[in-house]
Amino acid sequence: MKIFVPKETTPGELRVAMIPSVVRKFTQNGFVVEVETGAGSSAFFADAEYVEAGASIASDFATLI
């Protein structure tokens, strides 16, 4: 099963749908997680942290579907 994490598009939004520690739990249980580039940046999570947790980074949400 794939889980997609999009970047928030609402102006001023600082949240992210999933943080790297939660990504790790999903990937350790066999899920495939794809995170849109910069999805966690407003919440101070770098793309590299998501990759370290086992996610793939997608250049934009349109490529995730």
BELBELDA-V580688 format. One record per residue. RES is the residue in one letter. PSI is psi as a letter, one per 30 degrees, with the letter a starting at -180 (* if undefined). OMEGA is omega in whole degrees, 0 to 359 (* if undefined). D_FIRST is the distance of its C-alpha to the first C-alpha in Angstrom with 2 decimals. Layout:
RES;PSI;OMEGA;D_FIRST  RES;PSI;OMEGA;D_FIRST
This chain:
M;k;178;0.00  K;k;175;3.80  I;k;180;6.74  F;k;179;10.07  V;j;180;13.37  P;l;173;16.37  K;k;177;19.95  E;k;181;22.20  T;f;179;24.81  T;k;179;27.25  P;k;178;30.47  G;f;181;31.13  E;k;183;27.62  L;g;182;27.12  R;l;173;23.88  V;k;185;20.39  A;f;182;17.21  M;k;179;16.00  I;l;184;18.32  P;e;181;17.83  S;e;177;18.40  V;e;175;15.49  V;e;181;13.23  R;e;179;14.62  K;e;179;13.81  F;e;182;10.07  T;e;177;10.21  Q;f;179;12.64  N;g;172;10.44  G;g;178;7.95  F;l;173;5.44  V;k;182;6.18  V;k;176;8.59  E;k;184;10.98  V;k;177;14.25  E;k;179;17.03  T;k;177;20.26  G;g;183;22.42  A;e;183;20.07  G;g;187;21.55  S;e;180;25.03  S;f;178;26.73  A;g;176;25.64  F;h;174;26.91  F;k;181;23.69  A;l;176;23.85  D;e;181;21.13  A;e;178;22.14  E;e;178;21.19  Y;e;178;17.55  V;e;177;17.71  E;f;180;19.44  A;f;176;16.69  G;g;181;14.19  A;l;170;12.94  S;l;179;13.82  I;k;178;16.36  A;k;185;16.59  S;e;174;20.14  D;l;186;19.64  F;e;182;17.30  A;f;180;18.21  T;f;182;16.57  L;f;185;13.12  I;*;*;13.12
